[in-house]
Amino acid sequence: MIKTPKQLKIARDHVAKFEQTIAAAEAAGPTNDMSQRLHQAYIDGLKSTVESLSREIREFEHLASGDISCIRLKEWSDLPKALIQHRIAKGMSQADMARELNVKPQQVQRWEAMDNQTASFQVLCEMARILDLQMPGLAVTNTKIELVSITSESIIERTGNVIITGVNDRRVPLSRGTSSPWARNEVFA
C-alpha cells in the first residue's frame, strides 16, 4: 500500500522502468540460453508487477482525492489499514498525524511501515478519534463516556465489561461478547 506522496512518486518511477524493461524484453526475444516459455514467464512476471503497482497508485490517488468509498471496515482487524487510508483521504500527512498524537513523525512512519500492526490499541483508537472514523460496534454517547483513572484491564477483571481506552484516558463501553466482544451491536449499561 502506498502511504505517502514520496512513495507514490517512487511507484510511478518503478512502473515506468518496468514498462521499459518489458518493451525491451519483448523486442529482444529470448536469449540463446533461455527458452521461449521461460522468456514469456519473465515478461508475465514483470507485467504482473506493473499491474500490482498500478493498482496501488490508483488506490492512493483515489484516496488522496478525498473519496473514502473504497475503504472497507467490516471488522476490527481492518482498522489498522483503514486508519492509514482515512489519513490519506483526509489529506493528512504522517507528520500531521504525529503532531495530533504528540509523537515524533518517525514513530508514525514506523507504525505505518508495518500497517499500524505495531501501534497499541490505545493509539489506534486515538487515531480513529482524530480521523473521526466510524467503527462497527462502537457506541459513543454522552452518558457512556466517563473519565476514570484505572486501567482497562482492571475494569474488565472487576466488571466483565469491555472498553476501549483512548490516549486522553476516555473509556468507551462496547458490546458484550465472548471471543470478539465488539462484533455485536448491543451496548450494555
SENU-151462 format. One record per residue (C-alpha): residue number from 1; x, y, z. Coordinates in nm, 2 decimals, always signed. Layout:
! residues N
pos / x / y / z
NUM / X / Y / Z
...
This chain:
! residues 189
pos / x / y / z
1 / +0.00 / +0.00 / +0.00
2 / +0.13 / +0.34 / -0.10
3 / +0.11 / +0.57 / +0.21
4 / +0.29 / +0.90 / +0.11
5 / +0.33 / +1.12 / -0.19
6 / +0.70 / +1.03 / -0.19
7 / +0.61 / +0.66 / -0.22
8 / +0.37 / +0.75 / -0.50
9 / +0.64 / +0.91 / -0.70
10 / +0.87 / +0.61 / -0.64
11 / +0.60 / +0.37 / -0.75
12 / +0.53 / +0.57 / -1.07
13 / +0.91 / +0.57 / -1.15
14 / +0.92 / +0.19 / -1.10
15 / +0.62 / +0.14 / -1.33
16 / +0.79 / +0.34 / -1.60
17 / +1.11 / +0.14 / -1.56
18 / +0.93 / -0.19 / -1.56
19 / +0.74 / -0.09 / -1.88
20 / +1.07 / +0.00 / -2.05
21 / +1.21 / -0.34 / -1.94
22 / +0.90 / -0.52 / -2.07
23 / +0.92 / -0.34 / -2.41
24 / +1.29 / -0.42 / -2.44
25 / +1.24 / -0.79 / -2.35
26 / +0.96 / -0.83 / -2.59
27 / +1.16 / -0.67 / -2.87
28 / +1.47 / -0.87 / -2.80
29 / +1.30 / -1.21 / -2.76
30 / +1.46 / -1.49 / -2.57
31 / +1.83 / -1.53 / -2.55
32 / +2.02 / -1.84 / -2.66
33 / +2.02 / -1.99 / -2.31
34 / +1.65 / -1.90 / -2.24
35 / +1.36 / -2.09 / -2.38
36 / +1.06 / -1.91 / -2.52
37 / +0.85 / -2.04 / -2.23
38 / +1.09 / -1.91 / -1.97
39 / +1.12 / -1.57 / -2.15
40 / +0.74 / -1.54 / -2.16
41 / +0.72 / -1.62 / -1.78
42 / +0.97 / -1.34 / -1.72
43 / +0.77 / -1.09 / -1.92
44 / +0.44 / -1.21 / -1.75
45 / +0.61 / -1.16 / -1.41
46 / +0.71 / -0.80 / -1.50
47 / +0.36 / -0.73 / -1.62
48 / +0.21 / -0.86 / -1.30
49 / +0.43 / -0.63 / -1.10
50 / +0.32 / -0.33 / -1.32
51 / -0.04 / -0.43 / -1.26
52 / +0.01 / -0.45 / -0.89
53 / +0.19 / -0.12 / -0.86
54 / -0.07 / +0.05 / -1.09
55 / -0.35 / -0.08 / -0.87
56 / -0.17 / +0.07 / -0.56
57 / -0.12 / +0.40 / -0.75
58 / -0.49 / +0.42 / -0.84
59 / -0.59 / +0.34 / -0.48
60 / -0.37 / +0.62 / -0.34
61 / -0.49 / +0.87 / -0.60
62 / -0.85 / +0.77 / -0.52
63 / -0.79 / +0.82 / -0.15
64 / -0.60 / +1.14 / -0.20
65 / -0.90 / +1.28 / -0.38
66 / -1.09 / +1.25 / -0.05
67 / -1.32 / +0.97 / -0.16
68 / -1.34 / +0.72 / +0.12
69 / -1.59 / +0.49 / -0.05
70 / -1.33 / +0.23 / -0.13
71 / -1.24 / +0.19 / +0.24
72 / -1.38 / -0.13 / +0.39
73 / -1.41 / -0.15 / +0.77
74 / -1.61 / -0.47 / +0.82
75 / -1.44 / -0.59 / +1.13
76 / -1.18 / -0.47 / +1.38
77 / -0.89 / -0.64 / +1.21
78 / -0.95 / -0.39 / +0.92
79 / -0.89 / -0.10 / +1.15
80 / -0.51 / -0.05 / +1.11
81 / -0.52 / -0.03 / +0.74
82 / -0.84 / +0.18 / +0.74
83 / -0.67 / +0.44 / +0.96
84 / -0.39 / +0.48 / +0.70
85 / -0.65 / +0.51 / +0.42
86 / -0.86 / +0.76 / +0.61
87 / -0.55 / +0.97 / +0.69
88 / -0.47 / +0.98 / +0.32
89 / -0.83 / +1.07 / +0.23
90 / -0.84 / +1.35 / +0.48
91 / -0.52 / +1.50 / +0.33
92 / -0.33 / +1.45 / +0.65
93 / +0.04 / +1.37 / +0.63
94 / +0.22 / +1.14 / +0.86
95 / +0.37 / +1.45 / +1.02
96 / +0.02 / +1.59 / +1.08
97 / -0.09 / +1.27 / +1.25
98 / +0.23 / +1.27 / +1.46
99 / +0.15 / +1.63 / +1.58
100 / -0.20 / +1.53 / +1.67
101 / -0.08 / +1.22 / +1.86
102 / +0.20 / +1.42 / +2.02
103 / +0.47 / +1.18 / +1.89
104 / +0.76 / +1.22 / +1.65
105 / +0.68 / +1.18 / +1.28
106 / +0.93 / +0.89 / +1.26
107 / +0.70 / +0.70 / +1.51
108 / +0.40 / +0.73 / +1.28
109 / +0.63 / +0.63 / +0.98
110 / +0.74 / +0.32 / +1.18
111 / +0.38 / +0.22 / +1.27
112 / +0.26 / +0.27 / +0.91
113 / +0.56 / +0.08 / +0.77
114 / +0.40 / -0.22 / +0.95
115 / +0.05 / -0.12 / +0.85
116 / -0.02 / +0.01 / +1.21
117 / +0.01 / -0.35 / +1.34
118 / +0.27 / -0.25 / +1.59
119 / +0.07 / +0.05 / +1.73
120 / -0.10 / -0.01 / +2.06
121 / -0.48 / -0.05 / +2.06
122 / -0.49 / +0.28 / +2.26
123 / -0.30 / +0.46 / +1.98
124 / -0.52 / +0.31 / +1.71
125 / -0.83 / +0.43 / +1.90
126 / -0.68 / +0.78 / +1.93
127 / -0.60 / +0.78 / +1.56
128 / -0.96 / +0.68 / +1.49
129 / -1.09 / +0.97 / +1.70
130 / -0.85 / +1.22 / +1.53
131 / -0.98 / +1.10 / +1.19
132 / -1.34 / +1.09 / +1.30
133 / -1.35 / +0.73 / +1.19
134 / -1.67 / +0.53 / +1.25
135 / -1.62 / +0.18 / +1.37
136 / -1.86 / -0.11 / +1.38
137 / -1.99 / -0.19 / +1.73
138 / -1.86 / +0.13 / +1.88
139 / -2.12 / +0.31 / +2.09
140 / -2.03 / +0.66 / +2.19
141 / -2.29 / +0.85 / +2.38
142 / -2.26 / +1.14 / +2.63
143 / -2.38 / +0.91 / +2.91
144 / -2.14 / +0.62 / +2.82
145 / -1.81 / +0.82 / +2.81
146 / -1.66 / +0.86 / +3.15
147 / -1.32 / +0.97 / +3.29
148 / -1.16 / +0.70 / +3.50
149 / -0.81 / +0.65 / +3.65
150 / -0.79 / +0.28 / +3.64
151 / -0.66 / +0.06 / +3.36
152 / -0.89 / -0.11 / +3.11
153 / -0.76 / -0.45 / +3.22
154 / -0.87 / -0.39 / +3.58
155 / -1.21 / -0.27 / +3.47
156 / -1.26 / -0.59 / +3.26
157 / -1.14 / -0.80 / +3.56
158 / -1.37 / -0.62 / +3.80
159 / -1.68 / -0.58 / +3.59
160 / -1.65 / -0.82 / +3.29
161 / -1.73 / -0.51 / +3.07
162 / -1.52 / -0.45 / +2.77
163 / -1.40 / -0.10 / +2.70
164 / -1.17 / +0.10 / +2.46
165 / -0.91 / +0.32 / +2.62
166 / -0.83 / +0.64 / +2.44
167 / -0.50 / +0.83 / +2.47
168 / -0.69 / +1.11 / +2.66
169 / -0.80 / +0.85 / +2.92
170 / -1.15 / +0.82 / +2.78
171 / -1.32 / +0.49 / +2.82
172 / -1.60 / +0.39 / +2.58
173 / -1.81 / +0.08 / +2.67
174 / -1.85 / -0.17 / +2.39
175 / -2.09 / -0.46 / +2.34
176 / -2.06 / -0.79 / +2.52
177 / -1.93 / -1.10 / +2.36
178 / -1.71 / -1.40 / +2.42
179 / -1.42 / -1.42 / +2.18
180 / -1.49 / -1.10 / +1.99
181 / -1.68 / -0.85 / +2.22
182 / -1.70 / -0.58 / +1.96
183 / -1.87 / -0.79 / +1.70
184 / -2.22 / -0.74 / +1.83
185 / -2.42 / -0.42 / +1.83
186 / -2.58 / -0.43 / +2.17
187 / -2.44 / -0.20 / +2.43
188 / -2.46 / -0.28 / +2.80
189 / -2.54 / -0.04 / +3.08
